[in-house]
Amino acid sequence: MKLKQMIRVFFILLIIFGHLSDAYAFSNCQVKYDSDKRALPALKGMCNVCHLSANGSGPQNEFGVAFKNAGFKITNDLVAKFPDFFQKQVLDNLPSGSTSSSGEILNNPTSGSTSSSGEALKPVISRIKPGKVKTNVQTMISIMGKNFVNGAKTFVDNNEAITTFKSNVLLFADFILNTVGKHEVKVQNPDEQESNTVKVKSK
């Protein structure tokens, strides 16, 4: 084999090895998140902790990329930037008004659904991912916040979406948007208390 051919084969193998290494690393992403004592129990075993897709395929989300860059370790910086992914006892030790990596101020998402007096609390949306979706395509978004109750409903422009309750801090909503622009998303608990509205943009 000529020298040029050998060099070419070497670089091809190097590229393939690099891709396989990344794939292997991300195949362990969920395992490493699940095994950390600070991981949110409601998110354990869920591929879209690190991926945009619920089945774990395709590109990583913002947290997944940050988790990879941190060596797949839950650092204090990750806890501060992504409070939606960690348990309350960790968040209690952080300053109030923690921000996401995009600079957005987040509410503490781990509060219960009732006050100390037993009064039901209104649901609150802190963040929606992704914030931009495609039109005329079945879409699933993650709704992060607090005070969600099993049986909660999601409405997009006052149209009810298919809602999956995961915990009092996380819901999934499936829907199709037929028009380009901004659309209002809100959550309604079974007691008919409604959350704030957050906009999702379709393109």
N, C-alpha and C positions, 0 to 999 in steps of 0.2 A: 504494500500500500504506500502510495506516495505521501510525502510529508504534508502537502496541502490537504489531502483527503483525511489524513489522521487528525490534523488540527480542526478540520470542519466537524468530524465525528465527535471529537472531544467537546467542542462548544455545544453541539446539539445535546449530548448527554448531560452537560452541565445545566442547560436550560431545563431539560426534563426533570433532572434531580431537584432543581429549585422549585418547580411546580409541585412535584410530589411531596417535598418537605412542607410547603405551605398547606397542601391538602391534608397531610397528616396532622399538622399542628392544629388546624381548625377542626379536624375530626375529634380532637381532644378538648376543644374549647368548652363544650358543654360539661364534660366530665370535670374539668378543672374548676369551672364555676360552681357546679353542684357540690363539690367536695369542700369548698371553703365555708367556714363557719359563719361568715358574714353574708352569704348568699340568701336571697329572699326565697323562702320555701315555696311560695306560689309560682315561682319562675323556674324551679328545678325541673330538668327534663324537657325544657322547651327550647327548640332550636333557634327560634327567633329572638332569643336573648342576644345572640351575636350576629344573626343573619336577617336580611330584609324579608326573606321568605320564611313562612311558618314551617316548611319541611327541611329547612337548613341548607337549601341549595342556593346558588347564586352569590352575589356580593354580600359583604358584611355590612352591618349597620354602623352607626357612629360609635356605639359602645363596643361592638366587636373589634373594630379597628383599634380603639384605645386600649382594649383588653390585650390584644395581640402585642401592641407596642410596649405594654407594661410587662411583657414576658408571661402573659396569661396568669398574672397574679393580681389579686384585689388589693390595690394600694390605697392609702388614705386620699391620694389625689383623685383616684377613680370614684371613691365614695363621695367626695365633695362635688365632683362634676356630674355624677349620674346617681343621685339619691334614690331614684325610682327602683333601682336594682338591688337595694340592700335593706337589711333589717333595721327596725326602729332603734334598737339599743345602740347601733352604730351611729345613726343619724342624730340621736340625742346628744352625742359628744361633739357635734359639728356646730359652727356658728349658724344662726338663723339667716335665712335668705341666701342659702347656697345657690350657686348658679350652675347651669349646664355648660358644656364646652362651647356652646354658641353664645354664652353670655346671658341666656334667658333666666330670670329669677323663677325658682321653682318653689311651690308650696311643699310642706312636709307631706308626703303621700301616704304615710303609714298610720295616720290617725284612724280610730275606729269609726263605726257608722252611728254610734250614739254618744251623747255627751255624758258627763259624770252624773247627771241627774236622770239619765235614761232616755232623754229626749232624742228623737231621730234627727240626724244631721243631714243637711243638704249635700248632694254629691258635688264634687268639685273636680273639674278637669284642669290638670297642670300642663299636660303636653300631649300632642298627637304625633304619631309617626306612621308612615311618612307624611310630611306636610304638603307634598305635591303628588298628585296621582294622575293617571291617564283617563281620558273619557272613553266611554263605550267598552270598558274592560272591567271584568269582575275584580274588585279591589278589596283588600283587607287592611285595616288600620289598627294599630295598637293605641288604646286610650288609657293614659296614665293619670292618676290623680288620687282622690281619697273619698271615703264614705260611699263607695259603690256597694250595692246590696244584690244578693242573688235574685235574679228576676228583673234586674235593671234593663231598660231599653235604651237604644241609641237612635237618635233622629238626625237625619241629614236633610236640611231644608224642610223640616217638619214631616219628612217621610221616614217611616220606621225602617231601620236597617236590621239585618240579622245580627243579633248580639250574642256573644259568648262570654259568660261571666267566669273569670279566672280567680279573682280575689277582690278584696275591698279596695285595692289600688290599681287593678288592671282589668280592662275589658278588651275584647276584640269585636270589631264591627265589619260586616261584609255588605257591599252595595255596588251599584253601577251608576256612574254619573254620565248623563247624556249631553251636558253642556259645558263649555269652557268657562272658567272664571272661578270666583270664590264662593264656597258653600259653607253654611253654618252647621256645626256639629254640636249636639248637646246630649246629655244623659238624663233619663228620668227614672227614679227609683220606684218600686211598687207602691209606695205611699204617695206618689205623684209629685214629690218634690223634684224640682229640676235644677240642673247645674248651670253654670255659666256657659256661654257659647264660645267655641273656638273655630276658627276658619281653616278649611282645607282647600287647597287650590287645585283645580283640574286643568289639564292642558292637552 
